[in-house]
Amino acid sequence: MTKEKLAALPEGVRLAVSPLSWANDVLTDLGEGISLETCLDDAAAVGYRGVELGRKFPRDPALLAPLLESRGLVLASGWHSGELAERGVDAEMAAVAAHAGLLRAMGCAVLVYGEVAMMAPGAPLDAPMSQRRLMPEADVAAYAARLGEFAQRLSGDYGLTLAYHHHLMMVAETFDEISRLFDRTGPEVGLLLDTGHAVAGGFDYVRLIERFGDRIVHIHLKDVRGPEMAAVRAGDLSFNAGVRLGMFTVPGGGTVDFAPLAGFVRDSGYRGWLVVEAEQDPALAPPRPAVSRAFDHILDTFAKGDRT
C-alpha cells in the first residue's frame, strides 16, 4: 500500500520527514525523552524515504549511515546556520566544512542555508517578532555577492547546491525581502521553498513559485494554524513562543493548500526532496500519528491532481 501511495509522486521526487516533529533543535525540552531510534523507526514505518538532520543525529558518517541504511532511509539534507550577512566567504567556508563534508559523504545534493546573522541580540528566537533586524537596502548587493561566491565554492569543493531557506526572524522573511535578494543572485544560489514560512511571513507561497520556480531546489512542506498564527502576530510573541503555542503543524493540520505545490512539482520537472516538517511539541502532537497523517495528505493531494 505504501508503494502504491508513493507512486503518486513524479519520478525523481522523494518524500522525507524532518525530525523536528520528534525533537526540537532549539527548544531542547521538546522531545528530550524521545530517542533518535524512535524517530527513525517511526519515519521508516510510515513510509518516508528520507530524513533531514536533527540535533540527536551523529555527525560521523560511519555512525549515521548504518542507522539510516538499516531502516531503508537516506539523508535528504541538513541545516547550516550561516552568517554571511556579517562575515566573509572564507570564514563561512571554514565554518561549514564539517557539515558539508558530512552531507557529501551521505550522498546529499543540497545544503540548507539559514541566515542567522543580523538577528536580535541574546536569544533571538525568544525576542518579539517586531524586534527582527532588517537588512539595509544598501547592504543587499554585497550580501548577495557573498552568497553567490559561497554557493560556487560549496559546489566546487563539496558538490552541494546551496538551498537558501527564507525564514521568520531572519533577513529574508517577506516576499519583498526574498525577491530583492534573489534578484541580485545568480542560479548558483538555489531557493528552499517553505510553504509554512511563506504563509507565516505574510504571503502565499505560490508567489515564490511564480517568481522563482526555476530556482527552487528543495521543498519543506509545513502547515500553519491560522488562529494560533494570528495570536502570535497580534500579541507580538516570539518565534519560540509561537512554536509552543502551535502556530506550525504538519500538512493537513492547518490552512495551507498544497494542491498548487503538487501542480508545480508535476509540471515544472522539479526533481528532489519534499520534506514534511513542523516545529511542534510532541507531547501535544504525538509524532508518529502526525507524520502519518501528513504522509497520507501529501500523497493524496498528488493523487487527486493526477486524476484531474
C-alpha positions, 0 to 999 in steps of 0.5 A: 500500500505504501508503494502504491501511495508513493507512486503518486509522486513524479519520478525523481521526487522523494518524500522525507520527514524532518525530525523536528516533529520528534525533537526540537533543535532549539527548544531542547525540552521538546522531545528530550525523552524521545530517542533518535531510534524512535524517530527513525523507526517511526519515519521508516514505518510510515513510509518516508524515504528520507530524513533531514538532520536533527540535533540527536543525529551523529555527525560521523558518517560511519555512525549515521549511515548504518542507522539510516541504511538499516531502516531503508532511509537516506539523508535528504539534507541538513541545516547550516546556520550561516552568517554571511550577512556579517562575515566573509566567504572564507570564514563561512567556508571554514565554518561549514566544512564539517557539515558539508563534508558530512552531507557529501559523504551521505550522498546529499545534493543540497545544503540548507542555508539559514541566515542567522546573522543580523538577528536580535541580540541574546536569544533571538528566537525568544525576542518579539517578532517586531524586534527582527533586524532588517537588512539595509537596502544598501547592504543587499548587493554585497550580501548577495555577492557573498552568497553567490561566491559561497554557493560556487565554492560549496559546489566546487569543493563539496558538490552541494547546491546551496538551498537558501531557506527564507525564514521568520526572524531572519533577513529574508522573511517577506516576499519583498525581502526574498525577491530583492535578494534573489534578484541580485543572485545568480542560479548558483544560489538555489531557493528552499521553498517553505510553504509554512514560512511563506504563509507565516511571513505574510504571503502565499507561497505560490508567489515564490513559485511564480517568481522563482520556480526555476530556482527552487531546489528543495521543498519543506512542506509545513502547515500553519494554524491560522488562529494560533498564527494570528495570536502570535502576530497580534500579541507580538510573541516570539518565534519560540513562543509561537512554536509552543503555542502551535502556530506550525503543524504538519500538512493537513493540520492547518490552512495551507493548500498544497494542491498548487505545490503538487501542480508545480512539482508535476509540471515544472520537472522539479526533481528532489526532496519534499520534506514534511516538517513542523516545529511542534511539541510532541507531547501535544502532537504525538509524532508518529500519528502526525507524520502519518497523517501528513504522509497520507495528505501529501500523497493524496493531494498528488493523487487527486491532481493526477486524476484531474 
